[in-house]
Amino acid sequence: MYLYILSWSYSCILHGPPFQVGFYYYYYYYYYYYYYYYYYYYYYYYYFVPQFFFQTRDSSSFASAAARRPPPTDFHRMESPAAVEKEAPCAFGGAAEMEKFLCDLLLDAAQPIAERFRALFSLRNLRGDAPRRALLQATRDSSNLLAHEAAFALGQMQDAEAIPALEAVLKDLSLHPIVRHEAAEALGAIGLEKGIPLLEESLASDPAVEVQETCQLALRRIGEGKSASGSENTTISPFLSVDPALPTKQELSVELLRELLLNEQESMYERYAALFALRNDSGDAAVSAIIAALRVKSALLRHEVAYVLGQLQNKAASDALSTVLKNVDEHPMVRHEAAEALGSIADQESIALLEEFSKDPEPIVSQSCEVAISMLEYERSGRSFEFLFLQTPQVLQDS
């Protein structure tokens, strides 16, 4: 501990005290200084300097442990480009240096998967060529979990410049179906008509049912987004996510939404729309309806159901999600989402189960558990898993 305090004090002497944004204290320079200028000390300081010198705040305000997207409330963030330009780059010594640090960490296969996810979650808050190139390169990573998450991030960023590379991912049948699925979903999230021809082709020809169903969703999502472009709040959900379907527009009761969600004869898009309407309701009856959908036939829909339960963080879903994770015959993409959802719920039984399945022979599952556990460790100590979070993605430029 003495070494930690001494190191921190020395850094403050060199660079001044840490700046504060909201309840965050940013010490970017402390990590990057040694990484950039003292390469041989990088691993020492990266692994042994206590992480609470990086970002700290009151743990009671940290709302999400393992949800892929941050919650819409009480998550302190830098709101404006001016704040980023003025404060974050000065901590790193420059915006380009911060981007390089995050890109290098994301693409370094020697780093723990949780650390690479920290970089990925941070890069999705930045726009520009360097973050885009790093995320696109990550879609070809040997970790299918990381590759699919990189494609997901590009869709959430709605980066039109990424469309050609995402199309290449969707066409590449050598890639895992979970990666191709996420590329198709990203094309739907970006919402431009130029993605339609390939989505139609993949809908007809891709051998994986989950990819076909995703293409069907993406095609409908593009059409719905276009027709609703003049209305308000049609793209971003209350959970700050670009969802694969817009919530059901009609004022339907929870009971009718439940029937729609569980109806195997309905189109996938309508069932997704009912799912997100139930999520936005978030009452006990709505959560019960969502839990019931973990038993539907479509693996794609089951995986989205598990994801939504993670967003809601309702402990009533713990038992059902645990059953999904334990089922080795379940599709890996469903078990993966169940693991992340359990990490988000974060009760003691869920944590024990995550530790058990962090050794699962399926890498998508074991790595999901590993990342979820790491997120929980950050939550418990009141720290942010992400290096950087912005409400609106920004391009950072050196002044």
N, C-alpha and C positions, 0 to 999 in steps of 0.2 A: 504494500500500500504506500509506503514511503516513496518508492520509486515512481509510482503512478503520480503522486502529488508533485514530486519534484519535476517530473517530465512535463506535467501540465503547467506548472509555474514557469518553467523555462520557455515553453511555447508562448505563454501570455506575454513574457518579457519581449520576445522576438516580434510578436505580431499584435500585441494589444489584447485586451479582454475580448471574449466572444461577443458577437452581436446577438440580439434577441429579436425574434419575430413572433408575435403572439406569446405562447408559453414555450416556444422552442429556443434552445440555445444551440447555435451552429458553430461547430468546430471543424469545418471542412479542411481548413488549412492544416490542422494538426495531422490528419491522415495523409493528405496529399503531399504535404511538404516533404515528408520522409519518403514517400513513394517516388516522387518526381526527382528530387535532388539527391537523395541518399538511397539509391536503389538497393544496396546491400543491407540496409536496415529495414527495408519494406516489410518483410515477413515478421520481423520481431514486433514492430509497432502495429502492424495490421492485426496480429492475433493476440498480442498481450497487453496493448494499451487498453484500458477499460472502455467499453463502448459508451458508458454514460458520459464520457467527455465529448461524444459526438453529437447526440441529440438527447435532451432530457425534458421531461415535463411531468405534470401530475398524472399518474397512471389512471386515475379515475376518469379522465376525459378521453382515454384511448378506447375507441368503440369497437374496433375490429381486429381480430387476430389473424385469421386465415382467409377472410373473404378476398377474392381477387380484386375487388374494387373498393376504394375507401368509402365510408359511410357519408351521408349528406350533411350530417350535423356534428357539431362540437369537435371537428377535426381541424386544429389550427393550421393555417396554411398561408403561404405568401400569395396575396391576391393579385398583384399587378405586375406587369413587365418591369415597371420602374423599380419595384422592390427587388426583383430578381437581378436586374442589371446592376443595381447599386450594392446589394448585400451579398448574394450568393457568390458571384464571381470574385469579389474582393477577398472572400474567405479562401478561395482556391488559388488566388493569384490571377485569375482570368477564367472567363466562361469556357474557352477552348480547353483549358486544362481540366476543368470539371467534367466536360463531355468526354475527354480522352480517358480519364480515370474510369468513368462509368462504362464506356464502350469496351475498354480493355478487360475490365472485370467480368463483364457479361460474356465475352468470347473466350475467356481463359478456362479451358476444360480442366485444368489442374485445380481450380478453386472448388470449394464445397458448393453443392447445388444451391444451398440456401443463400450463400453470398452472391451467387450469380443472379438469383431471383431478386435480391435487394437491388442490384444494378438494373435489372430489367424493369422492375416496378418504378424506378426513378426515371429511366429513359423514356418511359411512356408519357412523362410529363413535359418532355422537351420536343420541339419541332426542329426541322432542319436536316441537312444531308447526313451529318455524322450519326445522329441517333437513328435515322431511318436505315442507313447502311448497316449499322450494327444489329438492329432488330431483324432486318432481312437476312443477314448472314446467319443469325441465330435460328431462323426457321429451318436451316439445314443441319442443325446441331445433332450430335449423336444421342443426346437426351431428347426423347420424344416429348417428354413433359415440358422441357424448356422450349423446344421448337414450336409446340402448339401454343404455348403462352406468348411467344414472340408474335406469332400470327394474330392472336387475339388482341394484343396490345396495338398493333397497327390498325386493326379494325376499330378499336375504341378511339384511336387518335383521328380516325376518318381521313387518313392521309392518302389523297388521290394519287400521289406520286408512287405509292407502293403497289398500285394495281397490277402493273406488268409482272412484277416479281411474285405477287400473291397468285396470279394466274398460273405462273410457272410451277409453283408449289402444288396447286390444285391438279394440274395435269400430270404431275410426276407420280406414277403409280408405285414407284419404289419407296416412296415415303409412307410412313405409318398412317392408317386411316384417320387417326385422331388429329394429325397435322393437316391432312387434306381437308378434313371437316372444318377445322378452324380457319383455314384459308378461305373456304367458301363462305363461312359466316362473316369473315372480315369484309369480303366483297359486298355482302349484303349490308353490313354496317356502314361502309363508305357510301353506298347508295347511288352510285352513278350507273347510267345505262350501258356504258361501255363494258361492264362486267357481265351483261346478260348473255351474250352468245356462248361464252365458255360455261357459264352456269347451266344453260340449257343442254349443252353437249355432255357435261359431266352428270347431269340428272339422268340422261339416257344411257350413259356408258360406264360410269364408275362402278366397279364391282362391289363396293362396300355400301350396304344399305344406309348406314349412318351418314355417309357422304351424300348419297342421293337425297335423303330427307333434308339435309342441310341446304343443298342446292334449291330444293323446292321452297324452303323457308326464305332463302336469300332472294329468290326471284320475286316472291310475294312481298317481301320487305321493301325491295326497291320500288315496286309499284305503289305500295301503300305510302312510302315516304314521299314519292313524287306527288301523289294526289293530296297529301296532307301538308305539303310544303308551305302553304299560306297560313296554316293555323298555328297556334301557340303550343309550345311544350310537346311537340310530337316526336322529338328525337331522343332527348335526354330524359331518363326516368328519374323519379324521386331518389333513386339510389345512385345517381350520377353515372349511369351506365347506358350504353347504346344497345338496347336489347334486340334479339333476333326477330321479335314481333312487337307490334304496338298493342298495348292492352285493349281488351274488348271495349268498344266505345259505348255500347248500350248500357243503360243503368240496370244491370242484371243483379239479381239476388245472389248471395253466396251459394245457395242451393243450386241455382241454375248454372252458375259458373262451374261448380263441382261436376254437375252432369256433363257439361260441355268438355271439361278437361278429361274426364274418364271415358268418354264416348269413343270407342275404337273406330267408329264409322266416320267420325268428323275428320276434316283435313288437319294436317299437322299444324298449319299456321293458326287455325282457329283454336286449337287446343293450347298452343303456346300463348295466344292472346288471352285466353281464360286464365292460364297460369299466372301471367304477369298482373292481371287484374286482381286475382286473389292475393298475390304478394303485396300489392299496393294497399289492399284492405287490411291485411296483417292481423286480423282478429283471430280468436281461438278457433272459430268455425272454419275460417279460411285456411289456417295452418293445418287443421285436421284434413281438409280436402286435399291440400298439397301433399301431405304425408301419404294419403291413400294412393296418390299417383305414382309412388315408388314401385307399384306393382303392375303398371301398364306394360304392354308388349314392347313398345319401342324403346330401345336402349338410348337413343338420342333424347327422347323426352324424359326418360328416367334420369339421365345425367343432368338435364336442365333443372329438373325438380330438386335434385340434391343440391345443386348450385344455389337455387333460390332459397332453400332452407338454410343454407349457410349465410346468405344475405340477411335473413330474418333473425338468425341467432336465437331461435326459440328452443328452449331445453326440452320441450315436448317432443321434438323430433329426434332426440338422442338415440333412443332404443331402435327406431326404424333405420336410422343412418348406420348404427353399429352393425345391424344385421346385414346391411348392404356391403359394408367394408369386409365383414367376415366371410362373405360368400365368394369363394374363389372361382366359382363358375360364372359370376357376374362379369359383364363387359368391363375392361380396365378403365374406360373413360367414366363409367358410373361409379366405380369404387374410388377412383381418383377424386371425383367431386364430393363423394361422401366423406372421404378423409379430410378434405379442406373444410367441409361444413362442420365436422366434429371439432376441428381445430378452432373454428370460429365460435362454436358453442362453449367449448373449453371447460366442461365440468371434469371432475376427477376421473370418472369412468372413461370419458372420451380420451383424456390424456394418456391413460394406461393403454388403451387400445391403439392409439397412434404409435406409442413406443413399441408395442408388440409387432405391428405391421410395418414398421420402418425397416424390417428385415424381410419383407415379402419378396418372393422370387420375381414378381412382376415389377420392373423398374418404375413404371408409371405410378404404381401404387406406393412403393417404398419411398420414392423421392417425394411424392406428395405428402406423405407422413413426415418426412424429414423437414420439409419446408414449413409445414404446419406447426411442428414442434418448435422450430426456430422462431417463428412468429409469436408463439405463445411466450417464449422466453423474453422477447422484447416487450411484449405487453405487460408481463408481470413486473418488469423493472421500470415501467413507465417511459419506454423509449419507442421511437418510430422505427419500424422495419425498413422503411424507405429512407434512402439518403436525402431525397428531395421530393416534395409533393407540391404541385401547383394546381389550383382549381381549374385554370385554363392553361393548356399546353402552350409554351412560349419558345421562341427562338432566342437563344442566348448568344450575344455577340460581345467580343472584347471592345472596350471603349478606347 
